[in-house]
């Protein structure tokens, strides 16, 4: 955790890495969330992965400003439903 967060399981920081990574520059293996994100599931402004939700994305299933792959849309809507309690927590 920190400006440069290098982790095996979890990375959190401005530039971070780990199986799950959250940061401005997030290099995740499974999940990456950040301005630039990588991972099997990648969410960010620019993202690269298998399931990608981004403004500009590269991957097998991409939901971006220019494209909405039906598999990606279904996957991210499923995630939204599963984690709605976090979003709706007051």
N, C-alpha and C positions, 0 to 999 in steps of 0.2 A: 504494500500500500504506500502511495506517495507519488511524487512527480514521475518517477520511473518505478513502476510496480511490476516486478518480475516474480511470477508465482507458478508453482506447479499445478495447483488446483484452482486458485482464484487470484486474479490480478485486478487491482483497482488503482487507477492513477491517470495522470495526464498521458503517459505512454505506458501501456500495460500488456502483459501476456499471461497466459494460463489456460487451463481447460475452459474456464469461464472467465471472460475478461470484459471489464467495463472501464472506458476511458476515452479521451479524445482520440487517441491512436490505440485501438484495441485489437491485439492479435490473439484471438481466441481459437482453441482447437474445436470445442463443441459450440460455444456461444460467444459471440463478440457483439458488444453494443457500444457505439461511439461515433464520432464524426467520420473516422475511417475505421471500418470494422471487417474482420475476417472470422470465419468459423463455419461449421456445418450450418448453424443458424447465425446469420449476420444481419444486424439491424444498424443502419447508420446513414449519414449523408452520402457517403461513398462506401459500398460494401461488396465483398467478394465471399461467396460461399455456395452451399448447396441450396438452402432456402434463404432468399435474400429479400429484405424489405428496405428500400433505399430510394433516395432521389436519383442516384446513378448506381446501378447494380450490375454485377457480373456473376452468373451462376446458372445452375440447372433450372431452378424455379425462381423467377424474379418477379417481384411486385414493385414497380417503380412508377415514376411520372409518365414514362413512355410505354410501359408494358405491364400487363396484369395477367400473368400465367395463372390459369384456373387452379392448378395444384398449389401454387404459392398463396393465392387468395384464401383457399380452403384451409391451408395450414395455419396462416396467421390469424384468421378468424377463430379457429379452434383454440389457439393460444390465448387470444383475447378473452374467450369465454372461460377458459380454465383459470386465468389470472385476473379476472374482473374484480375479485374481492380486494386485490391490492390497489387497483385503480380507484375503486369506489369507497375505500376505507376513509373514514372521517375522523 
